[in-house]
Amino acid sequence: MSKTLVNTFASKLVAWHAISGRSGLPWQGNRDPYAVWVSEIMLQQTQVATVLERYPRFMKRFPTVKKLATADIDEVLAEWAGLGYYSRARNLHACAKQVVAEFKGEFPSDPALLEQLKGIGRSTAGAIAAFAYHERAPILDANVKRILARLFAIEGPIQDKAVNDRLWALATDLLPIKSIDMPVYTQALMDFGATWCTSRKPVCLGSEKKCPFAKDCQANLSDQVLLLPQKTKKTKSPEFDCNMLLMRWGNSVLLQKRPSKAIWGGLWSLPEGPWMPRVSGAKDADISAQTLFAITLPDETFAMLTKACKAVSRTEEIKHVFTHRRLWMQIWQASSSKELTFSNRDLKWVPLNQLGRYGLPQPIKILLQGLSLVRDDDLKN
């Protein structure tokens, strides 16, 4: 490992950021640990362009950790709708409650204590401590892993513990000596990975821009830039089919709250049947109302359902891609002649003009808009 690079990395990176770093982002320059925390969680698995719109909205609705802690979880999920990875929203809510209950509404400055909070890992804890408290705490998100793996030619899949431990050690060694430099250094590290040392088109390959580490980067010197960091080969994502029931009564639609630990946990969606492995080339088969009600509303009385809903009709099929699987949703529509009362408390008739109060999975939100069930404003509050 080059001692010169270790000793000069922080100063070079900060100098680069002064000229080429990102600026004007709504979460930059904010030392409020709550604001830093929300931005860090929201930026996980979400593009910056999307967060630019949604972050100010979220902060306006929940301006303090106490406001978030006392909010209803449905209100939080409704505000999060469309950002995906909904466990982040549930963890935000739980963490806010934890901060209020255990730390009197003040985020701790110690990264070790931050790590004990719900949904906060080591890298996020380091970012909060660095930005809000100027603590000399390292971060190691995907961007930083890529930078370090290339700079020091770290081989082996970055998912491996030994490789990950080595990257953490490097991230710690490279920290600036002065704690006052931690916010700009941490931001520079994020920006450099997001805009210059990118995964597929780093500036060192085919760009007129000159990387400040071109003469130090071991991957660049050995023509391995696109080969590092090494990743384990991805397997093909499994595909599933499921049937969903779109039942209407007057100006209301039947929604069901999903289990907190399921996909789309805690959101309100259409009642659905079990997910079945998708068979390639298989023909779609019609199903009877009896079968549809049995799989989507198994706790309810069949006679009650068929008396109120004389028929069901097949409508569109929706494909939704998750991180590690694909789901094909066959939508079946039915109309109820009266306001049915259900034994399952997670089932609820929701007026169309109140859907914006509920967190809806993005494909279900799009479905309702596409079928002209509601105006777009109804889904935005």
BAVEXLUM-473539 format. One line per 10 residues: number of its first residue (from 1); their letters; for each residue y, z, x of C-alpha. Coordinates in steps of 0.5 Angstrom, whole numbers. Example, Ala and Ser with C-alpha at 12.3 -4.5 7.8 and 13.67 -1.06 7.14 Angstrom:
1 = AS = -9,16,25 | -2,14,27
END
This chain:
1 = MSKTLVNTFA = 0,0,0 | 7,-2,3 | 11,4,4 | 17,0,4 | 16,-3,-3 | 15,4,-5 | 21,7,-2 | 25,1,-5 | 22,-1,-11 | 26,3,-16
11 = SKLVAWHAIS = 33,1,-13 | 31,-6,-13 | 29,-5,-20 | 35,-2,-22 | 40,-7,-18 | 36,-13,-22 | 37,-9,-29 | 45,-9,-28 | 45,-17,-27 | 39,-19,-31
21 = GRSGLPWQGN = 36,-13,-36 | 37,-13,-43 | 43,-10,-47 | 46,-8,-53 | 39,-6,-56 | 40,-1,-62 | 36,4,-59 | 39,3,-52 | 43,9,-48 | 41,14,-54
31 = RDPYAVWVSE = 39,21,-51 | 37,24,-58 | 30,25,-57 | 29,24,-64 | 32,17,-64 | 28,15,-57 | 21,17,-60 | 22,13,-66 | 24,7,-62 | 18,8,-58
41 = IMLQQTQVAT = 13,9,-63 | 16,3,-67 | 16,-2,-61 | 8,-1,-60 | 5,-7,-62 | 11,-10,-66 | 16,-15,-63 | 23,-13,-61 | 26,-18,-66 | 22,-15,-72
51 = VLERYPRFMK = 24,-8,-69 | 32,-10,-68 | 32,-11,-76 | 27,-5,-78 | 29,1,-73 | 37,1,-76 | 34,1,-83 | 29,7,-81 | 34,11,-78 | 39,10,-84
61 = RFPTVKKLAT = 34,13,-88 | 31,18,-84 | 37,20,-79 | 34,27,-77 | 27,29,-75 | 28,34,-81 | 30,29,-86 | 23,25,-84 | 19,32,-84 | 21,33,-91
71 = ADIDEVLAEW = 20,26,-94 | 14,24,-98 | 9,20,-94 | 9,15,-99 | 17,14,-98 | 15,14,-90 | 10,9,-91 | 14,4,-96 | 20,4,-91 | 14,2,-85
81 = AGLGYYSRAR = 11,-3,-90 | 10,-10,-86 | 10,-7,-79 | 3,-6,-79 | -1,-1,-75 | 0,4,-81 | -3,10,-77 | 4,10,-73 | 8,12,-79 | 3,17,-81
91 = NLHACAKQVV = 3,20,-74 | 11,20,-74 | 11,24,-81 | 6,29,-78 | 9,29,-72 | 16,31,-75 | 13,36,-79 | 10,39,-72 | 17,39,-69 | 20,43,-74
101 = AEFKGEFPSD = 14,48,-75 | 13,49,-68 | 19,47,-64 | 25,49,-69 | 26,42,-70 | 28,40,-63 | 23,36,-58 | 21,39,-52 | 23,36,-45 | 17,38,-42
111 = PALLEQLKGI = 12,31,-42 | 6,36,-42 | 8,39,-49 | 11,32,-52 | 3,30,-51 | 1,35,-55 | 5,32,-61 | 1,28,-66 | 1,21,-64 | 5,22,-57
121 = GRSTAGAIAA = 1,19,-51 | 2,20,-44 | 7,14,-43 | 11,15,-50 | 12,23,-47 | 14,20,-41 | 19,15,-44 | 22,21,-49 | 23,25,-43 | 26,20,-38
131 = FAYHERAPIL = 31,17,-43 | 33,24,-47 | 32,29,-41 | 32,25,-35 | 26,28,-33 | 22,24,-27 | 16,22,-32 | 12,16,-31 | 11,11,-36 | 5,6,-36
141 = DANVKRILAR = 5,1,-42 | 2,-6,-42 | 8,-9,-39 | 8,-3,-33 | 1,-4,-32 | 2,-12,-31 | 7,-11,-26 | 4,-6,-22 | -3,-9,-22 | 1,-16,-19
151 = LFAIEGPIQD = 5,-12,-14 | -1,-8,-11 | -6,-13,-13 | -10,-8,-16 | -17,-11,-18 | -22,-9,-24 | -21,-9,-31 | -15,-5,-33 | -19,-1,-38 | -23,2,-33
161 = KAVNDRLWAL = -21,9,-32 | -21,9,-24 | -16,3,-25 | -12,7,-30 | -12,13,-25 | -10,9,-19 | -4,5,-24 | -2,12,-26 | -1,15,-19 | 3,8,-17
171 = ATDLLPIKSI = 7,9,-23 | 9,16,-20 | 10,14,-13 | 15,9,-15 | 20,14,-19 | 27,14,-17 | 28,21,-13 | 34,22,-17 | 33,25,-24 | 40,22,-26
181 = DMPVYTQALM = 37,15,-25 | 31,16,-30 | 34,13,-36 | 36,6,-33 | 30,6,-28 | 25,7,-34 | 29,1,-39 | 29,-3,-33 | 21,-3,-32 | 20,-4,-39
191 = DFGATWCTSR = 25,-10,-39 | 22,-13,-33 | 15,-13,-35 | 18,-16,-42 | 22,-22,-40 | 21,-23,-32 | 14,-21,-30 | 11,-23,-37 | 3,-25,-38 | 3,-32,-39
201 = KPVCLGSEKK = 10,-35,-36 | 12,-30,-30 | 19,-33,-27 | 15,-33,-20 | 12,-39,-23 | 16,-45,-25 | 22,-42,-26 | 29,-43,-22 | 30,-35,-22 | 28,-31,-16
211 = CPFAKDCQAN = 24,-25,-17 | 27,-19,-13 | 20,-17,-11 | 17,-24,-9 | 16,-23,-2 | 13,-16,-3 | 8,-18,-9 | 1,-18,-7 | -1,-23,-13 | 5,-28,-11
221 = LSDQVLLLPQ = 3,-28,-4 | -4,-29,-5 | -4,-34,-11 | -7,-29,-16 | -1,-28,-21 | -4,-31,-27 | -11,-27,-25 | -8,-20,-25 | -9,-16,-28 | -16,-17,-30
231 = KTKKTKSPEF = -18,-16,-37 | -25,-15,-40 | -27,-21,-44 | -26,-21,-52 | -31,-22,-56 | -30,-26,-63 | -27,-22,-68 | -32,-21,-74 | -30,-24,-81 | -31,-20,-88
241 = DCNMLLMRWG = -31,-22,-95 | -28,-17,-101 | -26,-18,-108 | -20,-15,-110 | -18,-14,-118 | -11,-15,-120 | -10,-12,-126 | -4,-12,-130 | -1,-8,-137 | 5,-10,-139
251 = NSVLLQKRPS = 10,-10,-134 | 6,-6,-129 | 0,-7,-124 | -6,-3,-122 | -5,0,-115 | -10,5,-111 | -8,9,-106 | -13,8,-100 | -16,13,-96 | -12,16,-90
261 = KAIWGGLWSL = -17,14,-85 | -18,7,-87 | -15,1,-85 | -8,1,-89 | -9,8,-89 | -5,12,-94 | -2,5,-97 | -2,3,-104 | -6,-3,-105 | -11,-7,-110
271 = PEGPWMPRVS = -17,-4,-112 | -23,-7,-108 | -30,-8,-107 | -34,-7,-101 | -33,-11,-95 | -39,-16,-94 | -40,-20,-87 | -38,-27,-88 | -43,-32,-88 | -41,-39,-85
281 = GAKDADISAQ = -42,-45,-90 | -44,-40,-96 | -41,-42,-103 | -36,-38,-107 | -40,-35,-113 | -37,-33,-119 | -38,-26,-121 | -38,-23,-128 | -33,-18,-131 | -38,-13,-131
291 = TLFAITLPDE = -40,-14,-124 | -33,-14,-122 | -31,-7,-125 | -37,-4,-122 | -35,-6,-115 | -27,-5,-115 | -27,1,-120 | -34,5,-120 | -32,11,-122 | -29,8,-129
301 = TFAMLTKACK = -33,7,-136 | -35,0,-136 | -34,0,-144 | -27,2,-143 | -25,-3,-138 | -29,-9,-142 | -26,-7,-149 | -18,-7,-146 | -20,-13,-141 | -23,-19,-145
311 = AVSRTEEIKH = -24,-23,-139 | -23,-24,-131 | -21,-30,-127 | -21,-32,-120 | -14,-34,-117 | -13,-35,-110 | -17,-33,-103 | -12,-29,-98 | -14,-29,-90 | -11,-23,-86
321 = VFTHRRLWMQ = -12,-22,-79 | -13,-15,-76 | -13,-14,-69 | -21,-13,-69 | -23,-17,-75 | -21,-22,-80 | -22,-21,-88 | -22,-26,-93 | -20,-23,-100 | -22,-26,-106
331 = IWQASSSKEL = -17,-24,-112 | -19,-23,-119 | -14,-23,-124 | -14,-19,-131 | -10,-16,-136 | -11,-10,-140 | -9,-9,-147 | -7,-2,-147 | -5,3,-142 | -12,5,-139
341 = TFSNRDLKWV = -13,13,-136 | -17,13,-130 | -21,19,-128 | -20,17,-120 | -13,20,-119 | -12,15,-113 | -11,10,-119 | -4,9,-122 | 0,4,-126 | 6,2,-122
351 = PLNQLGRYGL = 12,-1,-126 | 14,-8,-122 | 21,-6,-121 | 19,0,-118 | 14,-3,-112 | 19,-2,-107 | 18,6,-107 | 11,5,-105 | 8,3,-98 | 4,-4,-99
361 = PQPIKILLQG = 0,-8,-94 | 4,-14,-92 | -1,-19,-95 | -1,-15,-102 | 6,-15,-102 | 6,-23,-101 | 1,-24,-106 | 5,-20,-111 | 12,-24,-109 | 8,-31,-109
371 = LSLVRDDDLK = 5,-30,-116 | 12,-28,-118 | 10,-22,-121 | 16,-19,-118 | 23,-21,-115 | 24,-20,-108 | 29,-14,-109 | 24,-10,-112 | 20,-10,-106 | 26,-8,-102
381 = N = 28,-2,-106
END
